[in-house]
Amino acid sequence: MRNLFLCFFALLLMSCGAAVAIDYDKKADFSSYKTYAFYPTIDSGLNDLDDNRIMKAVDSVLAQRPNFKKTEDPQLLINFFAKEYLSNSRNTIGIGVGGGGGNVGVGVSGGIPIGGKEVNQTLTIDFIDAQTDQLVWQAVVDGSFKERATPAQKESYYYTVISKALKKFPPKEN
């Protein structure tokens, strides 16, 4: 039941707006890459819990790819890092006061933020050729989640944004 809830929540978040931009080396032969592992020293700027959520989401998405496996001797190394900042929620309640007479009208309105603060995050995922140590593919994902998100909400958020990013791996045009 929990997995069904997470899948539903992930689909809901996918319809929301994480923006994905990718870049890649046009000379790289992506059909030759069959194995991956995470970079030995990841300094993501996030806490260990979020690092583990991201690695679990990447593993889950890449496990669905035929002939692409996580190994000890990988062809690709995966690195990731994030930049975050807090902002007020964009959801507001509007209040307006107005009055007038004749041909003159005066109005004052304002918005009161509701829903607390949001964490705006730019997550960068790098795929590095293990032999040449060269970046061959990169996704940059902009998204946001509630500052007080539960662990399940964060897990769902990361699964959603990583699914969106890795949907574009490997690139279709070489």
Residue, then its C-alpha position, 0 to 999 in steps of 0.5 A: m500500500r505504501n508503494l502504491f501511495l508513493c507511486f501516486f504521489a510521484l505521478l502527482l509531483m511529475s505533473c508539477g513543475a520540475a524543469v530539466a535541462i540536459d547536456y552531453d558530449k556528442k562524441a560519446d558512444f552511449s551504446s557502449y556504456k553498460t555499467y555504473a557506480f556512484y563517484p567514490t567521494i560525493d560532496s553534494g551539499l546535502n545531508d546524508l539522508d538526502d544523499n541516500r534518497i538520491m542514490k536509491a532513486v537513481d538505482s531504482v530508475l536505472a534498474q529498469r534499463p535493460n543491460f545497464k547494471k551497477t557494478e564495482d568496475p563501472q564504465l560510468l561514474i555518477n556524481f551529484f550536487a545541489k544548491e538550495y535556497l528558501s522562499n515563501s510559498r507562492n500560494t497566497i490569500g488575497i485581501g482587497v479593499g476598495g471604494g469610490g464615488g462618481n467617476v473615481g475609485v480607489g483600491v488597495s489589495g495585498g496577499i498573505p502567504i500561506g503554506g510555509k516556506e519552500v526549498n528551491q533546489t537545483l540538482t545537478i547529476d553528472f555521468i563521468d566516463a570512468q576511463t577518461d574521467q571526462l563528463v559525458w552527460q549532465a542533467v540540471v533539475d530545478g524543483s521545489f518542496k516544502e521546507r517541512a516535508t516528511p521523509a516520505q515526501k522527500e523520497s517521492y520528490y527525489y524519485t520524481v525529479i530523477s525519473k524526469a532527468l534520467k528519462k533523457f538518458p541516454p540521449k536519442e541523438n548522437 
